[in-house]
Amino acid sequence: MEGYRIIKLMKKKLRLTSLLSLCLITALRVQGAVNGDSAPQWTLPQLLEETISVSLSDHAGKIIYLDFWASWCPPCLVSMPIMNEMRNRLQADGVDFEVIAINVDSDPRDGIEFLLDNPVDFIVLSDPNGNSPAEYSLKGMPTSYLINQQGNIVMVHEGFKRSDAHKIENQIISLVDSQ
């Protein structure tokens, strides 16, 4: 009887271990779907001038900080001016770097109002249907992707606080230094 209970307990542990392994493999696949892979391509209209479209391929060879944001997102209010200042400073230093922000508000007018109160110098696009966030496996707001000169995602950054800017800039500089 005791041997039967031990075998039953071992089978239960084996099922639990198998389930945990499957969950871990699934989680790794989700992360691997973006980090280290080629950045998914898109063409989207500018938020403020919807007749002008921009493609990721228009910026091939540059380091791109691709930022998904929404007007209702408090960390976005913090990140936008910081990334604008970083972009302008790095470009003034000769770094081939661009920030591209994709607004995902379902009503683009909300994003436009946000930009009128918080203007930026970088490219701001609109994707109210959410197609591009789905291609990037977006999980939260804001989420940013640092794309290297070869078009590969080298960093995924979820959320934003002021102290994140230094880490992001260091990663950008390391991409410049690796060339």
N, C-alpha and C positions, 0 to 999 in steps of 0.2 A: 504494500500500500504506500509506504514512504517513497519507494522508487518511482511510483506512478506520479506522485505529487511533485517530485523533483523534475521529472520529464515535462510535466504540464507547465511548471514555472519556467523552465528553460525555453519552451516553445513560446510562451508569452513574452519573455525578454527578447527572443529572436525577432518576433513580429514587431515589437516596439523599436528595436535597433534598426530593422529594415525600414520602418516608417520614418524614423528620424533621418536615416541616410537619404531616403527619397526626398524629404523636405530640404535637406542641405543641398543636394544636387540641383533641385529646382531653383532654390535661391541663388546659387552660383550661376546658373544659366541666365536668370533674369539680369543679374549684374553684368555678366559677360556679354549680354546682348548690346550693350552700348560702350562700356569702358574698354578701350583698346581696339575697338572696331572702327571702321570707316564711318564718319558721320553721315547719317541719312540726308539725302539731298531734298531740297524744297525750293519752291518759288512762291513768294507771298507778296501781297500789296503792302506798300508803306501805310502806316496808320494815319498819318496826317495828309498824305497825298495818294489816295488809293489808286489813282491811274498809273502810278509808277510801281513796278514790281521789281523785287530783288531776289536773286538766287544765291544760295550758299556758294555755288561754283563761281559767281562773280568775284569772290574774294579768295580764290585758290592761291595757295602759296603764302598766305598771311596766317598769323596766329589769331584765332577768333575766340572771343568769349561770348558764347551764345547763351542768352539769358531769357528764360520763360518767366513772364510776370503777369500780374493782374492788378487792376486798380483797387481792389478790395483787400490787398495783401499788405499788412503793416511792414514786414521786412523789406518789401519792394521799395517802399518810401525811403527806407534807410539806404538800400543798395544803389539805387539809381544815381544819386549825386556823387557817391563815392566812386562808382565805376566810371562815371563821366569824367571826373577829375583824373583818375588813373589813366584812362584812355588818352586824354589830352596831353598829359605829362609824358607818357611813354612815346606817343607819336612825335612830340616835340624833341624827344631824345633820339629820334630816328628809328624807333622800333616799328616794324611792319606788323601792326596790331590793330584790331578793330573789335569793338563791342557791337553786337547785333542783338537787339531785344525783340522778342516775339510776345505781343500782347494776346492773351487768351480770353479776354472778356467776351461773353456772348453778345454783348452790345458794344461795338467799337466806340461809340460815343463816350462810354465810361472811361476808356483808355485815353481818348482825346482830352477829356476834361482833366484827367490826372496829369498829362503832359503839359497842358496849358498852365497848371499850377507848379509843375516841376519840370521845366524844360531841360533837355539834354542835347548834346551835339552828335551822338551816335545814331545809327540807323534803328528805327523802331518800326516793326512790321505788325500786321494784324492777322490772326488766325482764329476767328470766332467759332469755327467748326471744330477746332481741336485736332486737326489731322496731324500736324507736325509734333505736338506733344505725345501723341500715341506712338509715332514712329521712334521717339526717343525714350519710351517707357517711363514717362514722367510720373512721379509719385506724389510730389508736393510742390508748394509754391513758396518762394521762388526756387527754381532749380536751374542751375547753369552747367554748361558743358564747355570745357576748354579744349579747343581743337587745334592740333599742331599744324605746321606748314604742309604736311603730307595729307591733311584731311582726316586724321585719326583723332578720336576722342581720347584725351590723356588724363582728364580729371572730370569727375561728376561732383557737383557741390549742391547739396540740398540746404535750403534755408539761407539766412544771411544775418550776420551781426557785424558791427564795425571791426572787430578784431579779425574777421575772416579776410579782410582786404590785404593784409600783409602776406598771409599764406598764399593767396591767389596771385599776388604780384610776384612773389618768389618763384612760383611755378612758371609764370610767363617768362621771367628772366632766365630761368633754367632752359626753357625752350630756345631762347635767343642764343644762349651760350653754347647749346648743343649743335648749332649750325656751323 
